[in-house]
Amino acid sequence: MINIQNKKKVGDFVNFGLYYEKAISDKKIKKSELARKIGITRQTLSTNIEKWKAGREPNIKTIKKYLEPLGIDIKKFLKNM
């Protein structure tokens, strides 16, 4: 599991865009491969990450959809928020 204790925070919340970008890097997966697993284009994935980094947070359904292909359990993720 990705350690979110040292991640940049926005207010009292971990910024999902920064967290997700780090998770991709830690898992050593290409964005194109990840996008395919999610069912979107690489450009859409990159655009969403940039939106999240800018402060627009995804809903729970989207978080789950994006975490599952990385093997990150949403319950553990939310517990550590």
Secondary structure, DSSP 8 states (H G I E B T S, - for coil): ----TTS-EETTEE-HHHHHHHHHHHHT--HHHHHHHHTS-HHHHHHHHHHHHTT----HHHHHHHHGGGT--HHHHHHT-
